[in-house]
């Protein structure tokens, strides 16, 4: 009887091993499929419509893959027509996406975005360009909310230790706005809904940068969930 039990146990062990290997194969297959689906889904569409009727990118280049940075209490999802960054009202969370595969240089760019719950202890970057994502002192052009002082800024950094910030006090960010920058080697101008709002000349990035958006929370939790809404198909370079 002991030998039979031993045989039975071995047989069950072999069956368990077969099932385990089958589960691994299925898991790997699912992982590959998930990777393919993720690669197919998480791309940002770039509009090719310039004001002069020209296309600044070929149809094959209309989509750029997105890389995500997600903590345990935040998420990025698509809620048509927006790419949404959402963070729970907990502390020390940084959630962002950055488009890679293309770096953007001097030019005129436009995009549409809005946010919700720009509250204390939250930080929002409502686009647009960063040289090395996560190191804003190495080059950035952005519209940011600083929850430590409860203010919005047009903000630039040139990558050599100089920054420039202009307080924004006449824009409602809870509704969608059309933002535009004119980026040259000597200045960056910021427009909101067609109106010139600021010109920066002291901290102008000189290197190509990547498209991004980000939401974070500080050491203390915010009272509400901060959210950023970046309208897909709104980002474009204005030509002509």
WOFEN-V48527 format. One record per backbone hydrogen bond with DSSP energy under -1.0 kcal/mol. NH is the residue of the N-H (numbers start at 1). CO is the residue of the C=O. If there is no record, write none. Layout:
[[NH	CO] [NH	CO]]
This chain:
[[5	1] [6	2] [7	3] [8	4] [9	5] [10	6] [11	7] [12	8] [13	9] [14	10] [15	11] [16	12] [17	13] [18	14] [19	15] [20	16] [21	17] [22	18] [23	19] [24	20] [25	21] [26	22] [27	23] [28	24] [29	25] [30	26] [31	27] [32	28] [33	29] [34	30] [35	31] [36	32] [37	33] [38	34] [39	35] [40	36] [41	37] [42	38] [43	41] [44	64] [46	62] [47	235] [50	54] [52	239] [53	50] [61	58] [62	59] [64	44] [66	42] [67	98] [69	96] [74	71] [75	86] [77	84] [79	82] [82	79] [83	230] [84	77] [85	228] [86	75] [87	226] [88	73] [90	88] [92	218] [95	215] [96	69] [97	213] [98	67] [99	211] [100	65] [104	209] [107	183] [109	181] [110	236] [111	179] [113	177] [114	229] [115	173] [116	227] [119	117] [122	119] [123	216] [124	145] [125	214] [126	143] [127	125] [129	141] [130	210] [131	139] [135	132] [138	135] [139	136] [140	157] [141	129] [142	155] [143	127] [144	153] [145	124] [146	151] [147	122] [149	146] [150	146] [151	146] [153	144] [154	166] [155	142] [156	164] [157	140] [158	162] [164	156] [166	154] [168	152] [177	113] [179	111] [180	191] [181	109] [182	189] [183	107] [184	187] [188	200] [189	182] [190	198] [191	180] [192	195] [193	178] [195	192] [197	190] [198	190] [200	188] [209	104] [210	130] [212	128] [213	97] [214	125] [215	95] [216	123] [217	93] [218	121] [227	116] [228	85] [229	114] [230	83] [231	112] [232	81] [234	231] [236	110] [238	108]]
